[in-house]
Amino acid sequence: MIYLDNAATSFPKPARVYERMDRFLREEAANPGRSGHRLSVEAEAQILQARNILAKFFNVKHPERIIFTLNGTDSLNIAIKGVLRAGDHVITTVLEHNSVLRPLNALAANGKIALTKLDASKEGLIDPENVRKAIRKSTRLVAVTHASNVTGVVQPVQPIGRIARESGALFLVDAAQTAGVIPIDVEQDLIDLLAFPGHKSLYGPPGTGGLVVGERPQLVPWREGGTGFDSESATQPEEFPFALEGGTPNTVGIVGLKEGVEFILKEGLERIQNHERSLVRKLRDGLARLSGVHLHGTSDVAKSVAPVSFVVDGLDPQELSVILDQSFDIAVRAGLHCAPLVHQALGTFPKGSVRLSPGYFNTAHDMEQAVSAVREIQSQVSV
Ligand SMILES: Cc1ncc(COP(=O)(O)O)c(C=O)c1O
């Protein structure tokens, strides 16, 4: 099978992720920080190590300000609902995933916030100057995806971060498609809130994610509960990470995520990035040579990440993806990819497109197979 749905979740994971999770679950999986016994202390140490390694990875000064979550969606909800107050204005973009759009739309529909959605250019880019123009006195949050999960186009986060910082707004970056593939430095990029899934390019298992909370945002926690200490306190402790981490964490997942990040550090982010870029180039070049295939995003692979989306004249995206799966054993994703406004802008709403998202474990041969499968399907249909 050729798996080309890494934008949804990476598969397979590095072998060390499976091995470590198996060993942890069999031998070490006590509840961290809850009890004083040796296993509990060791489990807590593993979680601490995971926080420390992620802090290094994203240049976070205070590792305790990395909150472990369930996935990218969970991180975005904790951030959005935690920072916004009645009367706030929020700037976001048409490039966003529903994990950003839906919570914001719901808050706007309830009259709690005012919402501005910025358009992207023809190249799929947000112009930082449009962010500046949209700023109001009441702008509390600027929420932008680091890269579209449809086109893969990487956004100019640092200039947007600078504008948000200068205006006193908070800057939330959705790094679902970039964490683990392109370098992210929360200090340099002036990011106040970085939401990332653990299960995509960081190679953790499903059910993992994180939120980096800088020193400026004041978040109201929605999940309150046990933290393993300060139990006499009637309310949630304010101390990080406990303020936002009530309940038993996904220890085995977090340990797997730590292994995933260690794998990236060992391989080298640049090597991973270069390999993925070479796959994207091969895929785009191959598809571009097929008449009737219309590619989205940019042909400059240095300005994008892995998702490659396209439509084929006369072929329903869903149908094409089913044939790829059933007749060629190639796993892809078709439709709107939870990002309806991008498709409206591209003119591919409501059917969407076909998305092929290679990952580090794919090969150049996989790309050739995918292109030749699309070619064959086209030739069958046009017979
Ligand atoms: C850009 C973007 N944001 C958010 C998400 C949501 O992440 P998760 O699936 O981890 O909830 C995704 C998932 O595909 C995404 O691509």
The ligand as an SDF file (V2000), in Angstrom:
LIG
                    3D

 16 16  0  0  0  0  0  0  0  0999 V2000
   -4.3350   23.1630    9.2330 C   0  0  0  0  0  0  0  0  0  0  0  0
   -4.9550   22.2240   10.2170 C   0  0  0  0  0  0  0  0  0  0  0  0
   -5.3880   22.7020   11.3910 N   0  0  0  0  0  0  0  0  0  0  0  0
   -5.9250   21.9160   12.3250 C   0  0  0  0  0  0  0  0  0  0  0  0
   -6.0640   20.5660   12.1210 C   0  0  0  0  0  0  0  0  0  0  0  0
   -6.6750   19.7250   13.1840 C   0  0  0  0  0  0  0  0  0  0  0  0
   -5.7210   18.8650   13.7300 O   0  0  0  0  0  0  0  0  0  0  0  0
   -6.1660   17.5040   14.4340 P   0  0  0  0  0  0  0  0  0  0  0  0
   -6.5820   16.5720   13.3500 O   0  0  0  0  0  0  0  0  0  0  0  0
   -4.9330   17.0690   15.1380 O   0  0  0  0  0  0  0  0  0  0  0  0
   -7.2730   17.8300   15.3590 O   0  0  0  0  0  0  0  0  0  0  0  0
   -5.6430   20.0050   10.9080 C   0  0  0  0  0  0  0  0  0  0  0  0
   -5.8120   18.5710   10.6400 C   0  0  0  0  0  0  0  0  0  0  0  0
   -5.6920   18.0980    9.5530 O   0  0  0  0  0  0  0  0  0  0  0  0
   -5.0540   20.8640    9.9350 C   0  0  0  0  0  0  0  0  0  0  0  0
   -4.6100   20.3850    8.7730 O   0  0  0  0  0  0  0  0  0  0  0  0
  1  2  1  0
  2  3  1  0
  2 15  2  0
  3  4  2  0
  4  5  1  0
  5  6  1  0
  5 12  2  0
  6  7  1  0
  7  8  1  0
  8  9  2  0
  8 10  1  0
  8 11  1  0
 12 13  1  0
 12 15  1  0
 13 14  2  0
 15 16  1  0
M  END
$$$$
